[in-house]
Amino acid sequence: MTTLHARHAHWMWVAMLFVALGLVRSAWAADVALPKAKIYRVEIHGFAFSPKTLSVPVGSRVTWLNSDEEPHVVTSAGSLFTSSKALDTGDSFSTTFQKPGTYAYYCSIHPMMVGTIIVQ
């Protein structure tokens, strides 16, 4: 009877090992399947957008951060995305680009400040 219990216990451990390996493999596959979200940032500094042109994949979220001492408003040149509120120093504004295209924008307070997001 002892040998039978030992064999039974052995196979239980083997079965538990396969289950554990299956769970690890499933978790690894799920992790691999999900792309890591990249953060795209445009800094507002010195009355300019930096980078002036930014290329991103479809579905990307872009965040503008105002590092100037003056307020700025991120405004779509063609009403292709919602404009920000006035961004004070340290404020940020984000939008997600769902369709490919070229999105020109400017600061509605300082129209000489221009930039472009290229969504591929």
Secondary structure as a PSIPRED ss2 file (coil, helix, strand):
# PSIPRED VFORMAT (PSIPRED V4.0)

   1 M C   1.000  0.000  0.000
   2 T H   0.000  1.000  0.000
   3 T H   0.000  1.000  0.000
   4 L H   0.000  1.000  0.000
   5 H H   0.000  1.000  0.000
   6 A H   0.000  1.000  0.000
   7 R H   0.000  1.000  0.000
   8 H H   0.000  1.000  0.000
   9 A H   0.000  1.000  0.000
  10 H H   0.000  1.000  0.000
  11 W H   0.000  1.000  0.000
  12 M H   0.000  1.000  0.000
  13 W H   0.000  1.000  0.000
  14 V H   0.000  1.000  0.000
  15 A H   0.000  1.000  0.000
  16 M H   0.000  1.000  0.000
  17 L H   0.000  1.000  0.000
  18 F H   0.000  1.000  0.000
  19 V H   0.000  1.000  0.000
  20 A H   0.000  1.000  0.000
  21 L H   0.000  1.000  0.000
  22 G H   0.000  1.000  0.000
  23 L H   0.000  1.000  0.000
  24 V H   0.000  1.000  0.000
  25 R H   0.000  1.000  0.000
  26 S H   0.000  1.000  0.000
  27 A H   0.000  1.000  0.000
  28 W H   0.000  1.000  0.000
  29 A H   0.000  1.000  0.000
  30 A H   0.000  1.000  0.000
  31 D H   0.000  1.000  0.000
  32 V H   0.000  1.000  0.000
  33 A H   0.000  1.000  0.000
  34 L C   1.000  0.000  0.000
  35 P C   1.000  0.000  0.000
  36 K C   1.000  0.000  0.000
  37 A C   1.000  0.000  0.000
  38 K C   1.000  0.000  0.000
  39 I C   1.000  0.000  0.000
  40 Y E   0.000  0.000  1.000
  41 R E   0.000  0.000  1.000
  42 V E   0.000  0.000  1.000
  43 E E   0.000  0.000  1.000
  44 I E   0.000  0.000  1.000
  45 H C   1.000  0.000  0.000
  46 G C   1.000  0.000  0.000
  47 F C   1.000  0.000  0.000
  48 A C   1.000  0.000  0.000
  49 F E   0.000  0.000  1.000
  50 S E   0.000  0.000  1.000
  51 P C   1.000  0.000  0.000
  52 K C   1.000  0.000  0.000
  53 T E   0.000  0.000  1.000
  54 L E   0.000  0.000  1.000
  55 S E   0.000  0.000  1.000
  56 V E   0.000  0.000  1.000
  57 P C   1.000  0.000  0.000
  58 V C   1.000  0.000  0.000
  59 G C   1.000  0.000  0.000
  60 S E   0.000  0.000  1.000
  61 R E   0.000  0.000  1.000
  62 V E   0.000  0.000  1.000
  63 T E   0.000  0.000  1.000
  64 W E   0.000  0.000  1.000
  65 L E   0.000  0.000  1.000
  66 N E   0.000  0.000  1.000
  67 S C   1.000  0.000  0.000
  68 D C   1.000  0.000  0.000
  69 E C   1.000  0.000  0.000
  70 E C   1.000  0.000  0.000
  71 P C   1.000  0.000  0.000
  72 H E   0.000  0.000  1.000
  73 V C   1.000  0.000  0.000
  74 V E   0.000  0.000  1.000
  75 T E   0.000  0.000  1.000
  76 S E   0.000  0.000  1.000
  77 A C   1.000  0.000  0.000
  78 G C   1.000  0.000  0.000
  79 S C   1.000  0.000  0.000
  80 L C   1.000  0.000  0.000
  81 F C   1.000  0.000  0.000
  82 T C   1.000  0.000  0.000
  83 S C   1.000  0.000  0.000
  84 S C   1.000  0.000  0.000
  85 K C   1.000  0.000  0.000
  86 A C   1.000  0.000  0.000
  87 L E   0.000  0.000  1.000
  88 D C   1.000  0.000  0.000
  89 T C   1.000  0.000  0.000
  90 G C   1.000  0.000  0.000
  91 D C   1.000  0.000  0.000
  92 S E   0.000  0.000  1.000
  93 F E   0.000  0.000  1.000
  94 S E   0.000  0.000  1.000
  95 T E   0.000  0.000  1.000
  96 T E   0.000  0.000  1.000
  97 F E   0.000  0.000  1.000
  98 Q C   1.000  0.000  0.000
  99 K C   1.000  0.000  0.000
 100 P C   1.000  0.000  0.000
 101 G E   0.000  0.000  1.000
 102 T E   0.000  0.000  1.000
 103 Y E   0.000  0.000  1.000
 104 A E   0.000  0.000  1.000
 105 Y E   0.000  0.000  1.000
 106 Y E   0.000  0.000  1.000
 107 C E   0.000  0.000  1.000
 108 S C   1.000  0.000  0.000
 109 I C   1.000  0.000  0.000
 110 H C   1.000  0.000  0.000
 111 P C   1.000  0.000  0.000
 112 M C   1.000  0.000  0.000
 113 M C   1.000  0.000  0.000
 114 V E   0.000  0.000  1.000
 115 G E   0.000  0.000  1.000
 116 T E   0.000  0.000  1.000
 117 I E   0.000  0.000  1.000
 118 I E   0.000  0.000  1.000
 119 V E   0.000  0.000  1.000
 120 Q C   1.000  0.000  0.000
